[in-house]
Amino acid sequence: MSKLIYKKTIYSILFLSIFAIIFAYYVELVLGHQPCNLCLFERIPYILVITIIITLLVFRDLEKILFSLIGIVFLISFFLSIYHVGIEQEIFNESSVCSAGSNMDILDKEELM
């Protein structure tokens, strides 16, 4: 891979990962949508990729290993996203991992008093 294409690829992945994290926090904090636990788990690969790319920019000699690691992280992220969509579309049974908010919302407020 030529150096120019390689740099563009790395910076594009970095930019898109940062954008995805910022957009997720925008939807949560500004628009007020409460994320479920799987939504929160889906942010972890982006944070990992940002960390890996920063490490890659510092340690150029590890580029093959770190670039492969980025691919693995995105592959895991892809399967996590497919699982999440499957739960939302009721293809899979909902697990306790995918529940918005805390379980305290289920309890009646009078029971707590």
N, C-alpha and C positions, 0 to 999 in steps of 0.2 A: 504494500500500500504506500503510495507516495506520501511524503511528509505533509503536503498541503491538504490532501484529502483526510489524512489521519488527524491533523489538528482541527479541521472543520468538524469531523465526526465527534471528536472528544468535546469540543466546545458546544456543539449542538446538543449532545446528550446532557452536558452540565446545565445548559440553559433550560432545556425542557424539564429536567428534574427539579431545578429551582422553581420554575414556573408552576409545576404540578403541586409542589409543597405550598407555595404562596397562594395558589388558587384554592387548595383544600382549606387552608386557614381562613381565606376570604369568605368562602361559603359557610364555614362554621361560625366565625366570629361576627362578620358583617351582616350576612343574610340570615343568620340565626338557625341554621339547620343543625340539629344535633346528630353527630356521626355515631354509627354503631361501632362495636368493637372491631369488626372486620374492616371498616373504613379506616380506623386508626392503624390497624395492622398493615394496611396497604400503603401507608406513608413510609414505613420502615425501609423498604427497598430503595426508595428515592433518596432517603437520607444516607443509606449505605453507599449508593452510587456517587452521591456528591462527595462523600468522604474518600471513596476509592479514587475518584478523578483528581481530587486535590493531592492525594498521595502519589498518583501517577504523574502529576505535573512536577512534583518534587523529586521523585525517584524514577528517572527515565529508564534506568536499566531493568526495571521490573515491568515494562510495558506489556509484554506478552501475557504474563501471569495475571496482571491486574485487568487487562482488557478482557481476558477470558472470564475472570471473576465477575466483571460487569455483565457479561452475557448470561452467566449462571444466575445472578441476582434478578435480572429481568425475566428470565425463564420462570423462576419461582414466583415472581410478582405476577406473571401472566396466569399461572395456574391458580394463584390466590384470587385473582380477579374473576376468573371463570367460575370458581366456587362461589364467590360472593354474588355474581349475577345469577347463578343457578339457584341460590337461596331466595333471592328477590323474585325470581320468576317461578318459584315453587317447584323447581325441577328436583332439588335436593331438600331433605328435611332440614328445618332450621335447627341449628345447634345453639347451645348456650353462649357461644362465642359471638354470635350475631344478634345482639339485642341493643337497641338504642337506649341511652340513659342508664340510670341505675335501677336496680330491682326495688328500690324504695318507692318508686312511682306506682307499683302494683298494689302496695298496701293501702288500705283505707286510712285517711288522715286521722279519723277518730280513734282507730286502733293504737295510734302512736301516742295519744294523749292520755 
